[in-house]
Amino acid sequence: MVFEIVERPAERIAGAFWGGTFGEAADGAVRRLIADMQAHHQHRHPGDHATLVGISWNDRPDGFRYLVGYVADRAEATVHPGYVDLPAMRFVTALHHPDSGDVFAHYQKMFDWIAAEGHAVDTAHMHYREEYEPGFVSLSLSSLRLMVPIG
């Protein structure tokens, strides 16, 4: 597993929010939101193969909030419009492939690496960022970039 530190500039992520339990997410709620956002984006921007971004906040004991969207100059009208403005940030990142095993175990290895390298996780703006390749279908069929914010 290869980890690296990357930076993202200040940006607005515009899309749709979801909030629910871990069980609802496991039953496909987030996957459906991703598919809906991809279809909506292709309808509004035919031929644009931008990277879909997911931002999560683990702000409840039984679940989390999730924003799925695209980097945008302004909040675009969506079925469930929403956006978040983020400052420039640093992340530890790794690619998660369908054969990489459990995504949560992959995140734990990232946290272990962060601690071993002397970095600190910074959850002031989010807990996780994920970047989905164009055409993402599911964790069992598609790759995504896992990202943990650091100070």
C-alpha positions in Angstrom: 0.0 0.0 0.0 1.5 3.3 -1.1 0.6 6.5 0.8 1.5 10.0 -0.2 0.8 13.6 0.9 -1.1 15.8 -1.6 -2.5 19.2 -1.5 -5.8 20.5 -2.8 -6.4 24.2 -3.4 -9.3 26.1 -1.8 -12.4 25.0 -3.7 -16.1 24.7 -3.6 -17.6 21.2 -3.9 -21.2 21.5 -5.2 -23.6 18.6 -5.2 -26.1 16.9 -2.9 -26.0 16.1 0.8 -27.0 12.8 2.4 -27.2 11.9 6.0 -27.9 8.5 7.5 -26.8 5.4 9.4 -23.9 3.2 8.5 -26.4 0.5 7.8 -28.3 2.6 5.3 -25.0 3.4 3.6 -24.1 -0.3 3.5 -27.5 -1.0 1.9 -26.6 1.3 -1.0 -27.9 4.8 -0.1 -24.5 6.4 -0.8 -23.9 4.3 -3.9 -27.3 5.5 -5.3 -26.5 9.1 -4.5 -23.2 8.7 -6.4 -25.0 7.3 -9.4 -27.7 10.0 -9.3 -25.0 12.7 -9.1 -23.1 11.2 -12.0 -26.2 11.0 -14.2 -27.2 14.6 -13.2 -23.7 15.9 -14.0 -23.6 14.1 -17.4 -27.1 15.5 -18.2 -26.0 19.1 -17.4 -22.4 18.8 -18.8 -22.4 16.1 -21.6 -18.9 14.7 -22.2 -17.4 16.2 -19.0 -15.6 13.5 -17.2 -14.7 15.4 -14.0 -13.7 13.6 -10.8 -16.6 13.1 -8.4 -15.8 14.1 -4.9 -17.3 12.8 -1.7 -16.8 14.6 1.6 -17.8 12.9 4.9 -18.4 14.1 8.4 -18.7 11.5 11.2 -20.8 13.7 13.4 -23.2 11.1 14.9 -22.6 7.8 16.7 -24.6 5.7 14.3 -23.8 7.3 11.0 -22.5 10.3 9.1 -23.2 13.1 6.7 -21.9 12.9 3.1 -21.7 15.5 0.3 -21.3 14.1 -3.2 -20.4 16.6 -5.9 -17.9 18.2 -8.2 -15.4 21.0 -7.9 -17.4 24.1 -9.0 -17.0 27.9 -9.2 -20.5 28.3 -7.8 -23.2 26.0 -6.3 -24.9 24.4 -9.3 -28.6 23.6 -9.2 -29.1 19.9 -8.4 -32.0 17.8 -7.3 -30.8 18.4 -3.7 -28.6 21.5 -4.0 -25.8 22.0 -1.6 -22.1 22.9 -1.4 -19.2 23.4 0.9 -16.4 25.8 0.6 -13.1 24.3 1.6 -9.7 26.0 2.3 -6.5 24.8 0.8 -5.8 21.5 2.6 -3.2 18.7 2.9 -4.2 15.0 2.7 -2.6 11.6 3.1 -4.0 9.7 0.2 -4.0 6.2 -1.3 -5.8 4.5 -4.2 -8.3 1.8 -3.1 -8.8 -0.8 -5.9 -11.5 -3.4 -6.0 -9.0 -6.0 -4.9 -7.7 -3.9 -2.0 -10.0 -5.5 0.6 -12.2 -3.7 3.1 -12.2 0.1 2.7 -12.3 0.6 6.5 -9.2 -1.6 7.0 -7.5 0.5 4.3 -8.4 3.7 6.2 -7.0 2.2 9.4 -3.7 1.5 7.7 -3.7 5.1 6.6 -4.2 6.3 10.2 -1.4 4.0 11.4 0.9 5.5 8.7 -0.1 9.0 9.6 0.8 8.4 13.3 4.0 6.6 12.4 5.2 9.5 10.2 4.5 12.0 12.9 1.5 13.7 11.2 -1.8 14.6 12.9 -5.3 14.1 11.4 -7.1 17.4 11.1 -10.9 17.1 11.2 -11.7 20.8 11.4 -13.3 20.8 8.0 -14.2 17.1 7.3 -13.3 13.6 8.3 -12.7 12.1 4.9 -12.5 13.0 1.3 -12.9 10.5 -1.5 -12.4 11.0 -5.2 -14.3 8.7 -7.5 -13.0 8.0 -11.0 -15.4 8.8 -13.9 -17.7 5.9 -14.4 -17.4 4.7 -10.7 -19.9 1.9 -10.1 -19.1 0.3 -6.7 -16.2 -0.6 -4.5 -16.2 -4.1 -5.9 -15.9 -2.8 -9.5 -14.2 0.6 -9.4 -11.2 2.3 -7.8 -11.3 5.5 -5.8 -8.8 7.8 -4.0 -9.1 7.7 -0.2 -8.0 10.9 1.5 -7.5 11.8 5.2 -6.9 15.5 6.0 -3.7 16.3 8.0 -2.5 19.5 9.7 
